[in-house]
Amino acid sequence: MRAKTVLPAVAMTAVSMVLTLAVVVMWLGTAVPWPVALVVGLGIDGGWLATLAYERRLAAQGDHNRAVTAVGWSFGLIATGVLVAHALTAEESAGAWLAVAWLPIAAKALWLVHAMWERTALTPVALDAIRGIQQEARDEAAVARARLRAEAATEETRLTAVTEAGARVARVQAKTAQTLSSAWSTLETARAGEDTGRALTSVTARVTPDVTPRWELPVWGPSEPLAARSLESAPALTDEALDVIVDEIRTSETPALSYREMAARFRAAGHSASEVRLRAAWKRVA
C-alpha cells in the first residue's frame, strides 16, 4: 500500500527536476555560459530535494516544521515560475512547455498526499479488527431487518385471520338476525290477523265469558341473567305468592301492563321464576 502513493510522488519529482534542469540550461544558456546555467538548475533542484528529504525525516519521526515546508513550497514555486517564464518566451512549442509547467507543483502535491496517507495508515491487525467490527454490524443489521420483516408478516397474517373470522361472525349474525326478523314478522302478521288472532287465542287460553286473552308475542331481545348468588339465596315462590306479585306489578299502572312489561319488571325487582310458571301466573290473574 505504501508503494501506491510513494512511487508516483518519486516519479513526478524526478520528471519535474529533470525538466527544470533542462529548461534552465536551455533558457539561460543563451545569456550566460552553460556551466552557470547548470549550477542554477542544480541549485533549484538541490534545494527542493534537500527540503523534501528533511520533511520526510521529520515525518518519519512524527514531527512537522512549517518553515521547512514553506521553503520546500518556495522551491517548487520557483521551478514552476521558471517553466512558465520559459513557456511564455519560447518561440516554438510554447503551449507544450506551458502544459508541463505544473509538474513541480504536482510533485509537491503528491508528497502531501503521501504524508497524509502515512498519518492515517493502520496496521494489518487494526484493519482486520475494523473489518470484523463492520462485518458484525452488517450481520446484526441484516438479522434485525429479517426479524422485523418476519414480525410484520406474522402480524399481517394474524390480522388477516382475525378480519376473516370477524367477517364470518358478522355474516352469521346478519343471517341469524334476518331469519329472526322474518320469523318475528310472520308472528306479528299472524297476531295482527283477525282470523288467525282468534284461532291462536282459542288454542292458547281457556275461553271464558267476556274475557278474551290477547296472545302475546314471545320476547325477542337481549336478556340480563341473574347472578348465581341471587338465584341460590332467593327461595322458590309459591303459586299464591307468585300470583300476588304478578298481579301487583300488572296493575301498578293504568291501563294494566302487558305480559312483556310485567315480566321485565318482575325480573328487574329481583324475583325468580321460570318462564312457564310466570306465564301461568299471568294467565291466572288476568
C-alpha positions as CSV (number, residue, x, y, z in Angstrom):
1,M,0.0,0.0,0.0
2,R,2.9,2.4,0.7
3,A,4.2,2.0,-2.8
4,K,0.9,3.1,-4.3
5,T,1.5,6.7,-3.0
6,V,5.3,7.0,-2.8
7,L,6.1,5.7,-6.3
8,P,4.0,8.3,-8.2
9,A,5.5,11.1,-6.0
10,V,9.1,9.9,-6.7
11,A,8.4,9.6,-10.4
12,M,6.8,13.0,-10.6
13,T,9.7,14.6,-8.6
14,A,12.3,13.1,-10.9
15,V,10.5,14.2,-14.1
16,S,10.0,17.8,-12.7
17,M,13.7,18.0,-11.6
18,V,14.9,16.9,-15.0
19,L,12.5,19.2,-16.8
20,T,13.5,22.1,-14.6
21,L,17.2,21.5,-15.1
22,A,16.8,21.2,-18.9
23,V,14.7,24.3,-19.2
24,V,17.2,26.4,-17.1
25,V,20.1,25.2,-19.1
26,M,18.4,25.8,-22.5
27,W,16.9,29.2,-21.4
28,L,19.8,30.7,-19.6
29,G,22.4,29.0,-21.8
30,T,21.9,31.6,-24.4
31,A,22.6,34.5,-22.0
32,V,25.2,33.0,-19.7
33,P,27.7,30.2,-20.0
34,W,26.1,26.8,-19.8
35,P,28.0,25.8,-16.6
36,V,26.5,28.7,-14.8
37,A,23.0,27.7,-16.1
38,L,23.7,24.1,-15.0
39,V,24.6,25.3,-11.5
40,V,21.4,27.4,-11.3
41,G,19.3,24.5,-12.4
42,L,21.1,22.1,-9.9
43,G,20.6,24.7,-7.2
44,I,16.9,24.8,-7.7
45,D,16.6,21.1,-7.8
46,G,19.0,20.5,-5.0
47,G,17.2,23.0,-2.7
48,W,13.9,21.3,-3.5
49,L,15.4,17.8,-2.9
50,A,17.1,18.9,0.4
51,T,13.9,20.3,1.9
52,L,11.9,17.3,0.7
53,A,14.4,15.0,2.4
54,Y,14.3,17.0,5.6
55,E,10.5,16.9,5.5
56,R,10.5,13.2,5.1
57,R,12.8,12.8,8.0
58,L,10.6,14.9,10.3
59,A,7.5,12.9,9.1
60,A,9.3,9.6,10.0
61,Q,9.8,11.0,13.5
62,G,6.2,12.1,13.8
63,D,7.1,15.8,13.7
64,H,6.4,18.7,11.4
65,N,8.1,22.0,10.7
66,R,6.2,24.8,9.0
67,A,9.4,26.7,8.0
68,V,10.8,23.7,6.2
69,T,7.5,23.1,4.4
70,A,7.3,26.8,3.4
71,V,10.9,26.6,2.0
72,G,10.0,23.4,0.0
73,W,6.9,25.0,-1.5
74,S,9.0,28.1,-2.3
75,F,11.5,26.0,-4.4
76,G,8.5,24.3,-6.1
77,L,7.0,27.7,-7.0
78,I,10.4,28.9,-8.3
79,A,10.7,25.9,-10.5
80,T,7.1,26.3,-11.8
81,G,7.9,30.0,-12.4
82,V,11.0,29.2,-14.4
83,L,8.9,26.8,-16.5
84,V,6.1,29.3,-17.1
85,A,8.5,32.0,-18.0
86,H,10.3,29.8,-20.5
87,A,7.0,28.8,-22.0
88,L,5.9,32.4,-22.4
89,T,9.2,33.4,-24.0
90,A,9.6,30.4,-26.2
91,E,9.2,31.0,-29.9
92,E,8.2,27.4,-30.7
93,S,6.0,24.9,-28.8
94,A,5.0,27.5,-26.2
95,G,1.8,25.6,-25.5
96,A,3.6,22.3,-24.9
97,W,6.1,23.9,-22.4
98,L,3.2,25.7,-20.6
99,A,1.4,22.4,-20.3
100,V,4.2,20.8,-18.4
101,A,4.9,23.8,-16.2
102,W,2.6,22.4,-13.4
103,L,4.8,19.3,-12.8
104,P,6.8,20.8,-9.8
105,I,3.6,21.8,-8.0
106,A,2.1,18.4,-8.9
107,A,5.1,16.6,-7.4
108,K,4.7,18.6,-4.1
109,A,1.0,17.8,-4.0
110,L,1.8,14.0,-4.4
111,W,4.2,14.2,-1.5
112,L,1.5,15.9,0.5
113,V,-0.9,13.1,-0.3
114,H,1.7,10.5,0.7
115,A,2.3,12.3,4.0
116,M,-1.5,12.3,4.7
117,W,-1.6,8.6,3.9
118,E,1.2,7.9,6.4
119,R,-0.5,9.8,9.1
120,T,-3.7,7.8,8.7
121,A,-2.1,4.4,7.9
122,L,-3.1,1.5,10.2
123,T,-1.5,-1.9,10.8
124,P,-3.0,-5.1,9.3
125,V,-4.2,-6.1,12.8
126,A,-6.2,-2.9,13.2
127,L,-7.6,-3.2,9.7
128,D,-8.7,-6.8,10.4
129,A,-10.3,-5.7,13.6
130,I,-12.2,-2.8,11.8
131,R,-13.3,-5.2,9.1
132,G,-14.6,-7.6,11.7
133,I,-16.5,-4.9,13.5
134,Q,-18.0,-3.7,10.3
135,Q,-19.0,-7.2,9.3
136,E,-20.5,-7.8,12.7
137,A,-22.5,-4.6,12.4
138,R,-23.7,-5.6,9.0
139,D,-24.8,-9.1,10.3
140,E,-26.7,-7.6,13.2
141,A,-28.4,-5.1,10.9
142,A,-29.4,-7.9,8.5
143,V,-30.7,-10.1,11.3
144,A,-32.7,-7.1,12.7
145,R,-34.2,-6.5,9.2
146,A,-35.1,-10.1,8.8
147,R,-36.7,-10.2,12.3
148,L,-38.7,-7.1,11.6
149,R,-39.9,-8.5,8.2
150,A,-40.9,-11.8,9.9
151,E,-42.8,-10.0,12.7
152,A,-44.5,-7.8,10.1
153,A,-45.5,-10.8,8.1
154,T,-46.8,-12.6,11.2
155,E,-48.8,-9.6,12.3
156,E,-50.2,-9.3,8.8
157,T,-51.3,-13.0,8.8
158,R,-52.8,-12.6,12.3
159,L,-54.7,-9.5,11.3
160,T,-55.9,-11.2,8.1
161,A,-57.1,-14.2,10.1
162,V,-58.9,-12.0,12.7
163,T,-60.5,-10.0,10.0
164,E,-61.8,-13.0,8.1
165,A,-63.1,-14.6,11.4
166,G,-64.8,-11.3,12.2
167,A,-66.3,-11.2,8.8
168,R,-67.6,-14.7,9.1
169,V,-69.1,-13.9,12.5
170,A,-70.7,-10.8,11.1
171,R,-72.2,-12.8,8.2
172,V,-73.6,-15.4,10.6
173,Q,-75.1,-12.7,12.9
174,A,-76.6,-10.9,9.9
175,K,-78.1,-14.1,8.6
176,T,-79.5,-15.0,12.0
177,A,-80.9,-11.5,12.5
178,Q,-82.5,-11.8,9.1
179,T,-84.0,-15.1,10.0
180,L,-85.3,-13.9,13.3
181,S,-86.7,-10.8,11.7
182,S,-88.5,-12.8,9.2
183,A,-89.9,-15.1,11.9
184,W,-90.9,-12.1,14.0
185,S,-92.6,-10.5,11.0
186,T,-94.6,-13.8,10.4
187,L,-95.6,-13.9,14.1
188,E,-96.6,-10.3,14.1
189,T,-98.7,-10.8,10.9
190,A,-100.4,-13.8,12.4
191,R,-101.1,-11.9,15.7
192,A,-102.5,-8.9,13.8
193,G,-104.7,-11.0,11.6
194,E,-108.3,-11.2,12.7
195,D,-108.9,-14.8,11.9
196,T,-105.5,-16.1,13.0
197,G,-105.7,-14.0,16.2
198,R,-109.0,-15.6,17.3
199,A,-107.7,-19.0,16.4
200,L,-104.5,-18.6,18.3
201,T,-106.4,-17.1,21.3
202,S,-108.7,-20.0,21.4
203,V,-105.9,-22.6,21.5
204,T,-103.7,-20.7,23.9
205,A,-106.1,-19.8,26.7
206,R,-109.4,-21.1,28.1
207,V,-112.3,-19.2,26.6
208,T,-114.5,-17.6,29.3
209,P,-117.4,-15.2,29.0
210,D,-116.5,-11.6,28.4
211,V,-112.7,-12.5,28.6
212,T,-110.6,-12.9,25.5
213,P,-106.9,-13.2,26.5
214,R,-104.7,-11.5,24.0
215,W,-101.9,-13.7,22.6
216,E,-98.6,-12.1,23.3
217,L,-95.6,-12.3,21.1
218,P,-92.5,-14.0,22.5
219,V,-89.9,-11.8,24.0
220,W,-87.1,-11.1,21.5
221,G,-84.2,-9.1,22.6
222,P,-81.2,-9.1,25.0
223,S,-81.8,-10.5,28.4
224,E,-79.8,-9.9,31.6
225,P,-79.4,-13.2,33.5
226,L,-79.5,-13.0,37.3
227,A,-76.4,-13.7,39.2
228,A,-75.9,-17.2,40.6
229,R,-75.8,-15.9,44.2
230,S,-79.3,-14.3,43.9
231,L,-80.7,-17.5,42.4
232,E,-79.3,-19.5,45.2
233,S,-80.3,-17.2,48.1
234,A,-83.9,-16.4,46.9
235,P,-86.3,-19.3,47.8
236,A,-88.7,-20.5,45.2
237,L,-92.0,-18.6,45.2
238,T,-95.3,-20.5,45.8
239,D,-98.0,-20.2,43.2
240,E,-100.0,-18.0,45.6
241,A,-97.1,-15.6,46.3
242,L,-96.3,-15.6,42.6
243,D,-99.8,-14.6,41.7
244,V,-99.8,-11.8,44.2
245,I,-96.5,-10.3,42.9
246,V,-97.6,-10.7,39.2
247,D,-101.0,-9.0,39.9
248,E,-99.3,-6.1,41.8
249,I,-96.9,-5.5,39.0
250,R,-99.6,-5.8,36.3
251,T,-102.0,-3.4,38.0
252,S,-99.3,-1.0,39.1
253,E,-100.2,1.3,36.2
254,T,-103.4,2.1,34.3
255,P,-104.0,0.6,31.8
256,A,-102.7,-2.7,33.0
257,L,-99.2,-3.7,31.9
258,S,-98.7,-6.3,29.1
259,Y,-97.0,-9.6,29.8
260,R,-93.7,-8.5,28.5
261,E,-93.6,-5.3,30.5
262,M,-94.7,-7.2,33.6
263,A,-92.1,-9.9,33.1
264,A,-89.3,-7.3,32.7
265,R,-90.3,-5.5,35.9
266,F,-90.7,-8.8,37.7
267,R,-87.1,-9.8,37.0
268,A,-85.8,-6.3,37.5
269,A,-87.2,-6.4,41.0
270,G,-85.0,-9.4,41.8
271,H,-87.7,-12.1,41.7
272,S,-87.0,-15.5,40.3
273,A,-89.4,-17.8,38.4
274,S,-89.4,-19.9,35.3
275,E,-91.0,-18.6,32.2
276,V,-93.6,-21.4,32.3
277,R,-94.7,-20.5,35.9
278,L,-94.6,-16.8,35.3
279,R,-96.8,-17.1,32.2
280,A,-99.2,-19.4,34.1
281,A,-99.5,-16.9,36.9
282,W,-100.2,-14.1,34.4
283,K,-103.0,-16.2,32.9
284,R,-104.5,-16.8,36.4
285,V,-104.5,-13.2,37.4
286,A,-105.5,-11.8,34.1
